[in-house]
Amino acid sequence: MRIGFIGLGSMGAGMAGNLIKAGHEVTVWNRSPEAAAPLAEQGAKVAATPAGAAAGVEVLHSMLANDAAVREVILHGGVLDALTQGAVHVNHATISVALARELAEVHESRGLGYVAAPVFGRPAVAAAGGLNIVAAGKPEAIAKVSALLDLLGQKVWPMGDDPVRATIVKIGGNFLIGAAIESMAEATTLTRAHGVTAKDFLEVMSSTLFAAPIYKIYGGMIAEQKYTPAGFKMSLGFKDIGLARAAAEAERVPMPFASVMHDAMLEALGAGDGDLDWAGMARIAAARAHLKD
């Protein structure tokens, strides 16, 4: 299949690589051209523009950082003009509910398919094809891309016809991850203040009451105070909690803890920690208690 892939960051590069390995004809584009070089060595074509990556493809995947990037590249970068009628755009980015709704409408008005398919998993999981993917879109669009999604993930979770449904599941899921990190950050600060190391405390918790991947992965990072390289940057976490707050406000849904996380990550950004993994919220909790890292 002729496939385009736009956005080759820590997640997108691994995802595009899996499509190439499966034998598809993949054309890639990234704002920083050097990110495309390893994929070119694997057989990908490298486009000079986003529209070039979309020209003539049957399916276009995109993995961009935020609403602004999606608007600039997809809506204003000539991508939709380059896609042929009947092509399907699979958007893997975590975006706002409002933009998800707008994208669905714009694609439909142009005779293009649109599938929201945000993912759960860190970069190593993406490279291994082990993501969990939540997908929503018109049945004919989903049918066209389902085999490709199976290459990218260990499981695809169908969320119906409306792309907003997949979008809000991703936003809600990232809120839960952030809440787990903030809870561990505060709890480890408490135990450290009483002489128990983060490692000892989190080993007990992640092996018993909270024996789940999020607690094991992020708990391990907090225990080791290892926040670089970032699998998911603090700045992106801050953006996603903002998306949750906006979606909640639109439907008059109180989310008090989202405001707590917003302020914690805003404090981290103010301290210059935006490029740390968002597990680094533990640094903010410790600093508030005047504990050294």
FENSULUR-V471494 format. One record per helix or strand. SS is the DSSP state (hx for helix, st for strand). FROM is the first residue (numbers start at 1). LEN is the number of residues. If there is no record, write none. Layout:
# FENSULUR-V471494
((SS FROM LEN) (SS FROM LEN))
This chain:
# FENSULUR-V471494
((st 2 5) (hx 12 10) (st 25 5) (hx 33 9) (st 45 2) (hx 50 5) (st 59 4) (hx 67 9) (hx 79 4) (st 88 4) (hx 97 13) (st 113 4) (st 119 2) (hx 123 5) (st 131 7) (hx 139 14) (st 153 6) (hx 163 31) (hx 198 10) (hx 213 12) (st 233 1) (hx 234 17) (hx 256 15) (st 277 1) (hx 278 11))
